[in-house]
Amino acid sequence: MRLVGSLALAQMEGNIENTLTNFLPLIGRHTDSLKSSREGADSTNILEITPDGHVRIQVDYLGHKTHFYPEHILAMLIKKLRDMAQSNLGDEVRSAVLNVPIFCDEYERGALLEAARLAGLDNVELLNETTAICIAYAFNTTDSQHEQSSENIVAFVLMGYRSTQVCVCAFRQGQITILATSHNRNLGGRNFDYLIFDYLKKNFDEKYGTVEDDWSILSKYRLLSECRNLKERMSGNSDPLPIHVDYLVENYNLDETMDRREFEDLSAGLLKQFRTVLEECLDRAKVEGIDSVEMVGGGMRVPALKAIVKDVFKREGRVSLRSENFIVRGCTLKHAMSNACYAIKEQQIVDNTSEHTTPRSTFTAAEMNWIRDLEASLQPNPSYQQVIPRLCAHNRYYNYHNFVYESD
């Protein structure tokens, strides 16, 4: 049985090694590029490095130890979303606009296109997340400032689970001009979670004499979940707050307290990195002032981050749309703008930044025939047969890989 989304998350504690989470940072990346991040060390899954330096994830699937590439896992997720869309629309879905962080390079973007192709989408456009946010804001009917004849300068600060992206954009009637962007792909909400985690784990080990080998994947996951919850509670309460986890390691319980001031002292290094990203974007934009600041993403709930936003941009950060809908709304509007079937006002998008381009996926008919012929020629592993795509086609590089699942 394959569960996706909230159903998969609900059973994670009882099946943690076979529940695939946080695999998106592995898409299209070589292990050398992961050394500066926590992707491998903190994964709840069993990761395997292939001879060519890529990552596979091991799961127990249908009674066999099976290895999946991240692209295949993402393809399964996209296919689930595509099936849901088709069920609601009552029609076949073959095209989509997918969001991508501004820092992703061409190989990561190519891998995302591969996953979409494997999921049955043959007309895919990638849209930078900062651009998607700008489009959503331009169409936001609750804010009429960008309809004025004068130029309206808006800064967008996006802190997600893994990364931070910042964008300064100019809005004028019918035109969106992206003036500057900056990012830190290794600074997100989880960094603050792990800061609390490392602090509490160190105290726990010193108190009970436990060592790293005593900590199971499940015990780390339980503590990290409580750390995330504690961070959220401290965002709304400056008093000392308790954190308690029963039978965390062996028969030992964790009982600690932490307040907001202590948390901010621990976070001093991360807060400095966050300020640097904001200042870089503002410096690149070369504007006299910012008219308003929009904060997007769950990571921006931390009061210290909001204070830095106000200090750098000299404006109070605000949220004019639900954070979780901002990027999705932008992608939806971009797709509608590209489709003559929808009556929607056109917005000219001018990107003055030097970030990676986001081309539309355009395989020619000859290329698609070549892919199908190669797929047909692949022999499935006789010890494990499952109807899941085996071919990964790097769009624009024509670097085709035969992915054959192995069973132990």
Buried (B, 14 or more C-beta within 10 A) or exposed (E): EEBBEEEBEEEBEEEBBBBBBBBBBBBBBEBEBBEEBBBBEBBBBBBEEEEEEBBBBBBEBEEBBBBBBBBBBBBBBBBBBBBEEBEEEEEEBEBBBBBBBBBBEBBBBBBBBBBBBBBBBEBBBBBBBBBBBBBBBBBBEEBEEBEEEEBBBBBBBBBBBBBBBBBBBBBBEEBBBBBBBBBBBBBBBBBBBBBBBEBBBEEBBEEBEBEEEBBEEBBBBBBBBBBBEBBBBBBEEEEEBEBEBEEBBEEBEBEBEBBBEBBBEBBEEBBEBBBBBBBBBBEBBEBEEBBBBBBBBBBBBBBBBBEBBEEBBEBEBEEBBEBEEBBBBBBBBBBBBBEEEEEEEEBEBEBEBEBBEBBEBEBEEEEEEBBEEBBEEEEEBEEBEEEBBBBBBBBBEEEBBEBEBBBE
